[in-house]
Amino acid sequence: MDKIDSALLQKSGLIQQKQKEYYALRLHAVAGDFTPAQLKKVIEVSERFGKGQIHLSTRQGIDIHFVHQTRIAEAINELQSAGVKMGVNGPRIRIVTGCPGNATCKFGIIETKEIARELDLRYFGKETPYKFKMAVTGCPNNCAKASENDIGVMGGIEPEWVKEQCIDCGLCEKTCPSKAIIKLNENYVHDSERCINCSRCTSSCPTGAWQPKKTGYILWLGGTMGKFPRIATKVPVLIETKVELYEHTSRVIEYYRANGRKKERFGYMMERIGVSAVINDILNDM
């Protein structure tokens, strides 16, 4: 492989370095997961075809630097022999990032890895008006930075108070980070407008007086970093099933493809059309 055109660069996850004739190989990962065998192969390829330099990217992938353009095809074949695929660049859907979720995290509300894998299977590499990024985070602690992505999936709950089980310890009111719980006369009252759906009340209550009325998924739309950062807009709906979640994500991507301009990020498209109008269109089309 002596000369590489720009279209191939973007589609195959190759990054041209400032050093003439050298490239970085951007590898595909889902929620930052690799097997030990894959990591061993990455090390082998970086030492054999590069300079032994491996970079962990901000999107939980791996970049192998200093691969000469004449050795790219051979290096990619070696990676693929261990099930390591290439990432992508350019105007298309990138790798999905994610936190460990409720499989191992005591704060996790949802299982994240399965959702990340499904989103990756459905959308990875598909063309969009500009780059498009997704993240799955287990709870409003937001470790996977759902609010910095074009689509962010966040686990959340809608709590309810069971008076008969309450011992009036006041712990819920003290620990609620958004001050959404107050004691009014003999009752604890939940303010849904202030609530961030974090499950702190249900996880900290010693008697189970606070319980999840609903558990589901919160969508954040239009987040982006870069030169002009935009924090994503929270969609004011708690999605209760994975079927509905995937229907919503498909609708978001279809809407962006239909209305986005070339090299216009999804969040900036939302601002141009009107944030409320975009969200209403997406929700009402379901």
ABEGO torsion letter per residue (X at the ends): XABBBAAAAAAAGBBBBABBGBBBBBBBBBGGBBBAAAAAAAAAAAAAABAGBBBBBAAGBBBBBGBBAAAAAAAAAAAAAAGBBBBBBEBBBBBBBBBAEAAABAABABBAAAAAAAAAAAABGBBBABBBBBBBBABAAGAAGAAABABBBBBBBBBBBBAAABAGAGAAAAABAAGABBBBEABBBBBAAABAGAGAAAAABAAGABBBABBBBBBBBGBBBEABBBBBBBBBBBBABAAAAAAAAAAAAAAAAAABBBGBBAAAAAAAAEAAAAAAAAAAAX
